[in-house]
Amino acid sequence: MMQFHKSRLKFVLPLSLGVAIAANIMLVNNYQEVPDQNRIYIVIGAALLTAVISYFLFPQDGDHPEDRDSK
């Protein structure tokens, strides 16, 4: 089973923040007809999806079963 690694957050948080900012800029500039409340939901969803995907795509030491000590 995977363990929570705080060191992954140094990748996850900046990526999520960057995606949220980019999504907001794109929505403001290209999709003015989207209501503000929906725009917020889209930005939050994009940031959360990015966080989940990037958390699992950045491996850490000990994630792979062969990296662990055999007991």
PyMOL commands that set and color helices and strands:
alter all, ss='L'
color gray80, all
select helices_A, chain A and resi 6-30+36-57+65-67
alter helices_A, ss='H'
color red, helices_A
deselect
rebuild
show_as cartoon
